[in-house]
Amino acid sequence: MTIREVSFDDYAQIVALESKYGLDTKGYEEWKHLWSKNPAYIQFQESLPIGWVLERADKNIVGYLGNVPLFYELEGRRLLACVAHAWVADVQYRSYSPLLLERYFSQQVVDLFLNATVGRLAAQSFAAFESLPVPVGAWDQSSFWITNYQGFMAHWLAMKAAPLAKPLSYLLSVGLFVRDAAAKARLRQPNTEIEVQVCANVDRRFDIFWEALTRVNSHVLMGLRTRETLEWHFQHALRQNRAWIVTASKGSDLTAYGIFRRYDNPQFGLHRMRLVDFQTLDGNADSLLLMLHWALDICRREGIDMVECIGFPTDKAAVIREMAPYTRKLPSWLYFYKAREKSLAVRLSNPTVWNPSQFDGDASL
C-alpha cells in the first residue's frame, strides 16, 4: 500500500470508487475544472497537489482525497484555504484512510483548512486533527419550505418504505398545503420597491460589488467572490441550469445577490433547491426576503419539491427562520475549520469574524 499524489489520469478509477460508495460524481471536464480553472490553484499549483490516493501494489486505487484550494480574505490579508474533497476508501482499506487526511493537514503552504461538508462518520477523524466546529450558524439544522407537496410526501414516504406511498402522498399533501396556507398569511411581506432579477452571467458588476463588500466587511473572513472566482465556482451549474444567481440593484449597481443551487436526491426522487450564498451591502433584510419569495414561486411553477437553507450567520438565519415553516435536524455538524498559525486561530475563535454560508468549502462546487 502506497500513498501518492493524484494526477488527472486517475479520474476513471477515482470516479468508480466514488460511485461504488454513493458519492456524487462529476464528468471528467467538470472534475478537472475544480483545478484547471481555479484561480487559487493556478497561482499555487507548484506547491499544491490536487489530492492523494491509496494505491495497492497492482496499481488499483482503493482510497482518495481531493485537495481543492480557495482564496479567503480577512482584514486586508489574502489567505490560502484548502478543502478536503470527496474522501472515500474501500471498506477493507479504511484503516489506512486517515493517512490521506494526515497528508491534507500537513500542507505547510496552507493558512486555513475549511470543510463545510463533513459527514457524521468523518467528524471524529477531523476532530482528531484538531479541526473545530465553526462557531456561527446552525450547521446541524436545515430550514425549508415545501413547494411541491405531493412530490415531497412521495419522497418522505419512500424513505420510510411506506406501503401505498403514491396514493398516500396525494392524501397527506392536502394537509400540508392547508397548514402552509395558514402560516403564509402571517408572513411579513418584503419591500416591493426592491426589484430582483435573474443574472444569466457573472458580469463586471460583481467585481465592483466585491470591492464594496470587502470595505464594509474588512473585519470578517470572506471567501473570494470576484467575477473570476464566481465564474469558476458556478460555471458548470449555471450551464446545466442547476444554479440561479438573483440580484437586487440600485441603478446600475448591485446592492445584494443570492445564489441558489440544486441538491437533488436521486435515490428517492427528491428535487431540491438550496440557498448557498447571500450577500448585501446595506444589510437590508427585504432583499433576502424578496429573493426567497422569488425562489419559492419559481420552484412551485417548475415542480421542484422543496427550498432549503443551511448555516448562515445570526442576522441572515433569523430572517430565514422567521419565514421558513419547517426545520429538520441533520445527522451531524457540517462545518469544521483549522488555522495553521496560532494568531489566526485566536482571531477565528471570535464568532463575529465569521460570515459562513454554503459558498464555503466544496459545499456548492
C-alpha positions in Angstrom: 0.0 0.0 0.0 1.4 3.4 -1.0 0.1 7.0 -0.8 0.9 9.2 -3.8 -0.3 12.5 -5.3 -3.3 12.4 -7.7 -2.9 13.0 -11.4 -5.7 13.8 -13.9 -5.1 10.4 -15.4 -6.5 8.8 -12.2 -10.0 10.1 -13.0 -11.6 6.8 -14.1 -10.5 4.9 -11.0 -11.5 7.7 -8.7 -15.0 8.2 -10.1 -15.5 4.4 -10.0 -14.6 4.4 -6.3 -16.9 7.4 -5.6 -19.8 5.7 -7.4 -19.3 2.5 -5.5 -19.9 4.2 -2.2 -22.7 6.6 -3.4 -20.8 9.8 -3.6 -21.9 12.4 -6.2 -19.6 12.2 -9.2 -18.7 14.7 -11.9 -17.9 14.2 -15.6 -14.2 14.4 -16.4 -14.2 18.1 -17.7 -16.2 19.3 -14.6 -13.9 17.3 -12.3 -10.8 18.7 -13.9 -12.3 22.2 -13.8 -12.0 22.1 -10.0 -8.3 22.8 -10.5 -7.6 23.7 -14.1 -9.7 27.0 -14.0 -9.3 27.5 -10.2 -7.7 30.9 -9.5 -6.1 29.7 -6.3 -4.7 26.5 -7.8 -3.3 28.3 -10.9 -1.3 30.6 -8.5 -0.1 27.7 -6.2 0.0 24.7 -8.5 3.7 24.2 -8.0 3.1 23.8 -4.2 -0.3 22.0 -4.1 -1.3 18.5 -5.2 -4.8 18.1 -6.5 -5.2 15.3 -3.9 -3.8 11.9 -2.8 -4.7 8.3 -3.4 -4.2 5.0 -1.6 -2.8 2.6 -4.2 -2.2 -1.1 -4.0 0.9 -2.8 -5.5 -1.2 -3.8 -8.5 -1.9 -0.1 -9.2 -5.5 -0.2 -8.2 -6.7 2.9 -6.3 -8.6 2.0 -3.1 -8.7 5.4 -1.4 -8.9 9.0 -2.5 -8.9 12.5 -1.0 -9.2 15.6 -3.2 -7.5 18.9 -2.3 -9.3 22.0 -3.6 -7.6 25.4 -2.9 -9.6 28.6 -2.3 -8.8 32.2 -1.6 -10.2 34.0 1.5 -9.6 37.5 2.8 -9.5 38.9 6.4 -8.5 42.4 7.4 -6.8 43.0 4.0 -4.8 39.8 4.1 -5.2 37.2 1.4 -5.4 33.6 2.9 -4.9 30.3 1.1 -7.5 27.8 2.3 -7.8 24.1 1.2 -10.8 21.8 1.2 -10.7 18.0 1.7 -12.9 16.9 -1.2 -14.7 13.6 -1.6 -12.8 11.5 1.0 -13.5 7.8 0.2 -11.9 4.4 0.7 -12.8 0.8 0.0 -14.1 -0.9 3.2 -11.2 -3.2 3.6 -8.7 -0.4 3.4 -10.5 2.2 5.6 -8.0 1.8 8.4 -5.5 3.5 6.1 -7.7 6.3 5.1 -6.7 8.7 7.9 -3.2 8.7 6.3 -4.8 10.7 3.4 -6.2 13.2 5.9 -2.8 13.5 7.5 -1.3 14.5 4.1 -4.0 17.1 3.8 -3.5 18.7 7.2 0.3 18.6 6.8 0.4 21.2 3.9 2.7 24.0 5.1 1.7 26.5 2.4 -1.9 26.4 3.5 -3.2 29.1 6.0 -6.7 27.6 6.7 -8.3 24.2 6.3 -12.1 24.7 5.7 -14.6 21.9 5.3 -18.4 22.5 5.1 -19.5 19.0 4.1 -18.1 16.9 7.0 -20.4 13.9 7.4 -21.3 12.1 10.6 -18.7 9.3 10.1 -15.9 11.8 9.2 -16.5 14.3 12.1 -14.4 12.2 14.6 -11.5 12.0 12.2 -11.5 15.7 11.5 -11.6 16.4 15.3 -8.6 14.1 15.8 -6.6 16.5 13.6 -7.8 19.4 15.9 -10.3 20.7 13.4 -13.0 22.8 15.2 -16.7 23.4 14.6 -17.3 26.9 13.0 -18.7 29.0 15.9 -21.5 30.6 14.0 -24.7 29.2 12.3 -26.7 26.1 12.9 -24.7 23.7 10.8 -26.7 20.7 12.0 -30.1 22.1 11.1 -32.0 22.8 7.9 -34.8 25.3 7.4 -37.0 24.6 4.5 -40.2 25.2 2.5 -42.3 22.6 0.6 -43.0 23.8 -2.9 -44.4 20.6 -4.4 -46.5 18.9 -1.7 -47.2 15.6 -3.5 -43.6 15.2 -4.7 -42.2 15.9 -1.2 -44.6 13.5 0.5 -43.8 10.8 -2.0 -40.1 11.2 -1.2 -40.7 11.1 2.5 -42.9 8.0 2.3 -40.3 6.3 0.1 -37.6 7.0 2.7 -39.9 5.3 5.3 -40.6 2.4 2.9 -44.3 3.0 3.5 -46.8 0.8 1.5 -49.1 2.5 -1.0 -46.7 5.5 -1.0 -48.0 7.2 -4.1 -51.7 7.2 -3.2 -50.9 8.3 0.4 -48.7 11.1 -0.9 -51.7 12.8 -2.5 -53.8 12.4 0.6 -51.2 13.7 3.0 -50.1 16.6 0.8 -53.5 18.2 1.2 -53.0 18.6 5.0 -49.5 20.2 4.4 -50.9 22.6 1.9 -53.7 23.8 4.3 -51.1 24.2 7.1 -48.7 26.2 5.0 -51.5 28.4 3.6 -52.4 29.5 7.1 -48.8 30.2 8.0 -48.2 32.1 4.8 -50.9 34.6 5.7 -48.9 35.6 8.8 -45.6 36.2 7.0 -44.1 39.7 6.7 -44.1 40.7 3.0 -40.9 42.2 1.6 -40.5 45.7 0.3 -41.9 45.6 -3.3 -39.8 48.7 -4.3 -36.8 46.4 -4.5 -36.5 44.7 -7.9 -34.8 41.3 -8.2 -33.6 39.9 -11.5 -32.0 36.6 -12.6 -28.5 37.1 -13.8 -27.6 34.7 -16.7 -23.9 35.5 -16.5 -21.5 36.8 -13.9 -20.7 40.3 -15.2 -18.3 43.1 -14.2 -20.8 44.4 -11.6 -19.7 41.6 -9.3 -16.1 42.9 -9.2 -17.5 46.3 -8.1 -19.8 44.7 -5.6 -16.9 42.6 -4.2 -14.7 45.7 -3.7 -17.5 47.4 -1.8 -18.3 44.3 0.2 -14.7 43.9 1.5 -14.7 47.5 2.6 -17.9 47.0 4.6 -16.7 43.7 6.0 -13.0 44.0 6.3 -13.1 42.5 9.8 -14.9 39.4 8.5 -13.4 36.2 7.0 -14.8 36.1 3.4 -14.3 33.7 0.6 -13.1 35.5 -2.5 -16.1 36.4 -4.6 -14.6 38.2 -7.6 -16.1 37.8 -11.1 -13.4 35.3 -12.0 -13.9 33.2 -8.9 -17.7 33.2 -9.1 -17.5 32.2 -12.8 -15.2 29.3 -11.9 -17.3 28.2 -8.9 -20.6 28.1 -10.7 -19.8 27.7 -14.4 -21.0 24.2 -14.8 -24.0 24.5 -12.6 -25.2 27.6 -14.5 -24.7 25.9 -17.9 -26.8 23.0 -16.7 -29.5 25.2 -15.2 -28.6 23.8 -11.8 -27.9 27.2 -10.3 -29.6 30.6 -10.2 -27.9 33.9 -9.4 -30.5 36.5 -8.3 -29.6 40.2 -7.9 -31.0 43.4 -6.4 -29.8 46.7 -7.8 -29.9 50.4 -7.3 -29.5 52.0 -10.7 -26.7 50.0 -12.4 -25.0 48.9 -9.2 -25.7 45.7 -7.3 -26.8 46.1 -3.7 -27.3 42.4 -3.0 -27.3 39.0 -4.6 -28.3 35.4 -3.7 -27.2 32.1 -5.3 -29.4 29.1 -5.4 -28.2 25.6 -6.4 -29.8 22.3 -7.0 -29.3 19.5 -4.5 -31.5 16.6 -5.7 -31.7 13.2 -4.0 -32.0 10.8 -7.0 -32.3 7.7 -4.8 -35.8 8.8 -3.6 -36.6 11.2 -6.5 -36.5 14.4 -4.4 -36.0 17.7 -6.3 -34.4 20.3 -4.1 -33.1 23.9 -4.4 -30.8 25.3 -1.8 -29.8 28.9 -1.0 -26.0 28.7 -0.8 -25.0 32.3 -0.6 -26.5 35.7 0.1 -24.5 39.0 0.3 -25.7 42.5 0.8 -24.1 45.9 1.1 -26.8 47.7 3.1 -27.9 44.9 5.5 -31.5 45.2 4.2 -33.3 42.0 5.1 -36.0 42.8 2.5 -33.6 41.8 -0.3 -33.2 38.3 1.3 -37.0 38.0 1.8 -37.7 39.0 -1.8 -35.2 36.6 -3.2 -36.6 33.7 -1.1 -40.2 34.6 -2.3 -39.0 34.7 -5.9 -37.3 31.2 -5.5 -40.4 29.7 -3.9 -42.6 30.9 -6.8 -40.2 29.6 -9.4 -39.9 26.2 -7.6 -43.7 25.8 -7.4 -44.0 26.5 -11.1 -41.2 24.1 -12.1 -42.3 21.3 -9.8 -39.2 21.4 -7.5 -40.2 19.8 -4.2 -38.5 22.0 -1.7 -36.3 25.0 -1.0 -33.7 24.7 1.8 -31.2 26.8 3.8 -28.4 25.5 5.9 -25.9 27.5 8.0 -25.7 31.4 7.6 -24.7 33.8 10.4 -27.2 35.0 13.0 -28.7 38.0 11.2 -29.5 36.1 8.0 -30.5 33.0 9.8 -33.1 34.9 11.8 -34.8 36.2 8.6 -34.8 32.6 7.2 -36.2 31.0 10.4 -39.0 33.6 10.7 -40.1 32.8 7.1 -39.4 29.0 6.9 -42.3 26.8 8.2 -40.2 23.7 8.7 -36.8 22.6 10.2 -35.1 19.3 10.2 -32.1 18.0 12.3 -29.1 16.9 10.2 -27.1 13.9 11.2 -24.0 15.9 12.2 -22.4 19.4 12.4 -21.2 20.0 8.8 -18.6 22.9 9.0 -15.2 22.5 10.6 -12.0 24.6 10.3 -8.4 24.6 11.4 -6.0 27.5 11.2 -2.3 26.7 10.8 -1.0 29.8 12.6 -1.8 30.3 16.3 -2.6 34.1 15.8 -5.2 33.3 13.0 -6.7 30.5 15.2 -7.2 33.0 18.0 -8.8 35.5 15.6 -11.2 32.9 14.3 -12.3 31.8 17.7 -14.3 35.1 17.8 -17.8 34.4 16.3 -18.1 38.0 14.9 -15.2 37.2 12.4 -17.3 34.7 10.6 -19.8 35.1 7.7 -20.3 31.4 6.8 -22.5 30.0 4.0 -22.5 27.0 1.7 -20.4 29.0 -0.7 -17.6 27.9 1.6 -15.5 24.8 1.2 -16.8 22.5 -1.5 -20.5 22.6 -0.4 -21.6 24.2 -3.6 -18.9 23.2 -6.1 
